Amino acid sequence: MTLKLINFINMPYNISGDQLPILKTTCNIIIFSIVIIHVAHILAVN
């Protein structure tokens, strides 16, 4: 599941080289947010 998500996120990189840094930064922020929320949820449950 995670690998499929990463591959899906990486897809735009191959399409557009010009906007690569912007896309990469945006995706990293999104992934970081998801990880933080996930960890917070696990901590909240426990």
Phi and psi restraints in degrees (range 20) as a CNS / XPLOR table:
assign (resid 1 and name C) (resid 2 and name N)
       (resid 2 and name CA) (resid 2 and name C) 1.0 -64.2 20.0 2
assign (resid 2 and name N) (resid 2 and name CA)
       (resid 2 and name C) (resid 3 and name N) 1.0 -41.5 20.0 2
assign (resid 2 and name C) (resid 3 and name N)
       (resid 3 and name CA) (resid 3 and name C) 1.0 -62.9 20.0 2
assign (resid 3 and name N) (resid 3 and name CA)
       (resid 3 and name C) (resid 4 and name N) 1.0 -40.9 20.0 2
assign (resid 3 and name C) (resid 4 and name N)
       (resid 4 and name CA) (resid 4 and name C) 1.0 -62.2 20.0 2
assign (resid 4 and name N) (resid 4 and name CA)
       (resid 4 and name C) (resid 5 and name N) 1.0 -40.3 20.0 2
assign (resid 4 and name C) (resid 5 and name N)
       (resid 5 and name CA) (resid 5 and name C) 1.0 -63.4 20.0 2
assign (resid 5 and name N) (resid 5 and name CA)
       (resid 5 and name C) (resid 6 and name N) 1.0 -43.9 20.0 2
assign (resid 5 and name C) (resid 6 and name N)
       (resid 6 and name CA) (resid 6 and name C) 1.0 -63.6 20.0 2
assign (resid 6 and name N) (resid 6 and name CA)
       (resid 6 and name C) (resid 7 and name N) 1.0 -43.7 20.0 2
assign (resid 6 and name C) (resid 7 and name N)
       (resid 7 and name CA) (resid 7 and name C) 1.0 -62.3 20.0 2
assign (resid 7 and name N) (resid 7 and name CA)
       (resid 7 and name C) (resid 8 and name N) 1.0 -39.5 20.0 2
assign (resid 7 and name C) (resid 8 and name N)
       (resid 8 and name CA) (resid 8 and name C) 1.0 -64.7 20.0 2
assign (resid 8 and name N) (resid 8 and name CA)
       (resid 8 and name C) (resid 9 and name N) 1.0 -40.3 20.0 2
assign (resid 8 and name C) (resid 9 and name N)
       (resid 9 and name CA) (resid 9 and name C) 1.0 -70.0 20.0 2
assign (resid 9 and name N) (resid 9 and name CA)
       (resid 9 and name C) (resid 10 and name N) 1.0 -33.8 20.0 2
assign (resid 9 and name C) (resid 10 and name N)
       (resid 10 and name CA) (resid 10 and name C) 1.0 -76.0 20.0 2
assign (resid 10 and name N) (resid 10 and name CA)
       (resid 10 and name C) (resid 11 and name N) 1.0 -18.3 20.0 2
assign (resid 10 and name C) (resid 11 and name N)
       (resid 11 and name CA) (resid 11 and name C) 1.0 -52.9 20.0 2
assign (resid 11 and name N) (resid 11 and name CA)
       (resid 11 and name C) (resid 12 and name N) 1.0 -49.0 20.0 2
assign (resid 11 and name C) (resid 12 and name N)
       (resid 12 and name CA) (resid 12 and name C) 1.0 -60.6 20.0 2
assign (resid 12 and name N) (resid 12 and name CA)
       (resid 12 and name C) (resid 13 and name N) 1.0 -26.3 20.0 2
assign (resid 12 and name C) (resid 13 and name N)
       (resid 13 and name CA) (resid 13 and name C) 1.0 -59.6 20.0 2
assign (resid 13 and name N) (resid 13 and name CA)
       (resid 13 and name C) (resid 14 and name N) 1.0 -39.7 20.0 2
assign (resid 13 and name C) (resid 14 and name N)
       (resid 14 and name CA) (resid 14 and name C) 1.0 -72.9 20.0 2
assign (resid 14 and name N) (resid 14 and name CA)
       (resid 14 and name C) (resid 15 and name N) 1.0 -28.3 20.0 2
assign (resid 14 and name C) (resid 15 and name N)
       (resid 15 and name CA) (resid 15 and name C) 1.0 -76.1 20.0 2
assign (resid 15 and name N) (resid 15 and name CA)
       (resid 15 and name C) (resid 16 and name N) 1.0 -47.2 20.0 2
assign (resid 15 and name C) (resid 16 and name N)
       (resid 16 and name CA) (resid 16 and name C) 1.0 -125.3 20.0 2
assign (resid 16 and name N) (resid 16 and name CA)
       (resid 16 and name C) (resid 17 and name N) 1.0 114.4 20.0 2
assign (resid 16 and name C) (resid 17 and name N)
       (resid 17 and name CA) (resid 17 and name C) 1.0 -81.6 20.0 2
assign (resid 17 and name N) (resid 17 and name CA)
       (resid 17 and name C) (resid 18 and name N) 1.0 -28.0 20.0 2
assign (resid 17 and name C) (resid 18 and name N)
       (resid 18 and name CA) (resid 18 and name C) 1.0 -67.1 20.0 2
assign (resid 18 and name N) (resid 18 and name CA)
       (resid 18 and name C) (resid 19 and name N) 1.0 -41.3 20.0 2
assign (resid 18 and name C) (resid 19 and name N)
       (resid 19 and name CA) (resid 19 and name C) 1.0 -95.8 20.0 2
assign (resid 19 and name N) (resid 19 and name CA)
       (resid 19 and name C) (resid 20 and name N) 1.0 15.1 20.0 2
assign (resid 19 and name C) (resid 20 and name N)
       (resid 20 and name CA) (resid 20 and name C) 1.0 -52.8 20.0 2
assign (resid 20 and name N) (resid 20 and name CA)
       (resid 20 and name C) (resid 21 and name N) 1.0 -51.4 20.0 2
assign (resid 20 and name C) (resid 21 and name N)
       (resid 21 and name CA) (resid 21 and name C) 1.0 -61.3 20.0 2
assign (resid 21 and name N) (resid 21 and name CA)
       (resid 21 and name C) (resid 22 and name N) 1.0 -40.4 20.0 2
assign (resid 21 and name C) (resid 22 and name N)
       (resid 22 and name CA) (resid 22 and name C) 1.0 -64.8 20.0 2
assign (resid 22 and name N) (resid 22 and name CA)
       (resid 22 and name C) (resid 23 and name N) 1.0 -47.2 20.0 2
assign (resid 22 and name C) (resid 23 and name N)
       (resid 23 and name CA) (resid 23 and name C) 1.0 -61.7 20.0 2
assign (resid 23 and name N) (resid 23 and name CA)
       (resid 23 and name C) (resid 24 and name N) 1.0 -43.9 20.0 2
assign (resid 23 and name C) (resid 24 and name N)
       (resid 24 and name CA) (resid 24 and name C) 1.0 -62.7 20.0 2
assign (resid 24 and name N) (resid 24 and name CA)
       (resid 24 and name C) (resid 25 and name N) 1.0 -44.7 20.0 2
assign (resid 24 and name C) (resid 25 and name N)
       (resid 25 and name CA) (resid 25 and name C) 1.0 -63.3 20.0 2
assign (resid 25 and name N) (resid 25 and name CA)
       (resid 25 and name C) (resid 26 and name N) 1.0 -46.4 20.0 2
assign (resid 25 and name C) (resid 26 and name N)
       (resid 26 and name CA) (resid 26 and name C) 1.0 -60.3 20.0 2
assign (resid 26 and name N) (resid 26 and name CA)
       (resid 26 and name C) (resid 27 and name N) 1.0 -46.9 20.0 2
assign (resid 26 and name C) (resid 27 and name N)
       (resid 27 and name CA) (resid 27 and name C) 1.0 -64.3 20.0 2
assign (resid 27 and name N) (resid 27 and name CA)
       (resid 27 and name C) (resid 28 and name N) 1.0 -39.2 20.0 2
assign (resid 27 and name C) (resid 28 and name N)
       (resid 28 and name CA) (resid 28 and name C) 1.0 -64.1 20.0 2
assign (resid 28 and name N) (resid 28 and name CA)
       (resid 28 and name C) (resid 29 and name N) 1.0 -39.7 20.0 2
assign (resid 28 and name C) (resid 29 and name N)
       (resid 29 and name CA) (resid 29 and name C) 1.0 -63.9 20.0 2
assign (resid 29 and name N) (resid 29 and name CA)
       (resid 29 and name C) (resid 30 and name N) 1.0 -43.0 20.0 2
assign (resid 29 and name C) (resid 30 and name N)
       (resid 30 and name CA) (resid 30 and name C) 1.0 -63.5 20.0 2
assign (resid 30 and name N) (resid 30 and name CA)
       (resid 30 and name C) (resid 31 and name N) 1.0 -48.0 20.0 2
assign (resid 30 and name C) (resid 31 and name N)
       (resid 31 and name CA) (resid 31 and name C) 1.0 -61.1 20.0 2
assign (resid 31 and name N) (resid 31 and name CA)
       (resid 31 and name C) (resid 32 and name N) 1.0 -43.9 20.0 2
assign (resid 31 and name C) (resid 32 and name N)
       (resid 32 and name CA) (resid 32 and name C) 1.0 -59.8 20.0 2
assign (resid 32 and name N) (resid 32 and name CA)
       (resid 32 and name C) (resid 33 and name N) 1.0 -44.1 20.0 2
assign (resid 32 and name C) (resid 33 and name N)
       (resid 33 and name CA) (resid 33 and name C) 1.0 -62.1 20.0 2
assign (resid 33 and name N) (resid 33 and name CA)
       (resid 33 and name C) (resid 34 and name N) 1.0 -44.0 20.0 2
assign (resid 33 and name C) (resid 34 and name N)
       (resid 34 and name CA) (resid 34 and name C) 1.0 -61.8 20.0 2
assign (resid 34 and name N) (resid 34 and name CA)
       (resid 34 and name C) (resid 35 and name N) 1.0 -43.7 20.0 2
assign (resid 34 and name C) (resid 35 and name N)
       (resid 35 and name CA) (resid 35 and name C) 1.0 -62.9 20.0 2
assign (resid 35 and name N) (resid 35 and name CA)
       (resid 35 and name C) (resid 36 and name N) 1.0 -45.3 20.0 2
assign (resid 35 and name C) (resid 36 and name N)
       (resid 36 and name CA) (resid 36 and name C) 1.0 -60.7 20.0 2
assign (resid 36 and name N) (resid 36 and name CA)
       (resid 36 and name C) (resid 37 and name N) 1.0 -46.9 20.0 2
assign (resid 36 and name C) (resid 37 and name N)
       (resid 37 and name CA) (resid 37 and name C) 1.0 -61.8 20.0 2
assign (resid 37 and name N) (resid 37 and name CA)
       (resid 37 and name C) (resid 38 and name N) 1.0 -42.7 20.0 2
assign (resid 37 and name C) (resid 38 and name N)
       (resid 38 and name CA) (resid 38 and name C) 1.0 -62.2 20.0 2
assign (resid 38 and name N) (resid 38 and name CA)
       (resid 38 and name C) (resid 39 and name N) 1.0 -47.2 20.0 2
assign (resid 38 and name C) (resid 39 and name N)
       (resid 39 and name CA) (resid 39 and name C) 1.0 -63.7 20.0 2
assign (resid 39 and name N) (resid 39 and name CA)
       (resid 39 and name C) (resid 40 and name N) 1.0 -43.9 20.0 2
assign (resid 39 and name C) (resid 40 and name N)
       (resid 40 and name CA) (resid 40 and name C) 1.0 -60.9 20.0 2
assign (resid 40 and name N) (resid 40 and name CA)
       (resid 40 and name C) (resid 41 and name N) 1.0 -39.0 20.0 2
assign (resid 40 and name C) (resid 41 and name N)
       (resid 41 and name CA) (resid 41 and name C) 1.0 -65.1 20.0 2
assign (resid 41 and name N) (resid 41 and name CA)
       (resid 41 and name C) (resid 42 and name N) 1.0 -44.4 20.0 2
assign (resid 41 and name C) (resid 42 and name N)
       (resid 42 and name CA) (resid 42 and name C) 1.0 -61.4 20.0 2
assign (resid 42 and name N) (resid 42 and name CA)
       (resid 42 and name C) (resid 43 and name N) 1.0 -43.7 20.0 2
assign (resid 42 and name C) (resid 43 and name N)
       (resid 43 and name CA) (resid 43 and name C) 1.0 -65.1 20.0 2
assign (resid 43 and name N) (resid 43 and name CA)
       (resid 43 and name C) (resid 44 and name N) 1.0 -38.4 20.0 2
assign (resid 43 and name C) (resid 44 and name N)
       (resid 44 and name CA) (resid 44 and name C) 1.0 -66.5 20.0 2
assign (resid 44 and name N) (resid 44 and name CA)
       (resid 44 and name C) (resid 45 and name N) 1.0 -39.5 20.0 2
assign (resid 44 and name C) (resid 45 and name N)
       (resid 45 and name CA) (resid 45 and name C) 1.0 -67.0 20.0 2
assign (resid 45 and name N) (resid 45 and name CA)
       (resid 45 and name C) (resid 46 and name N) 1.0 -42.7 20.0 2
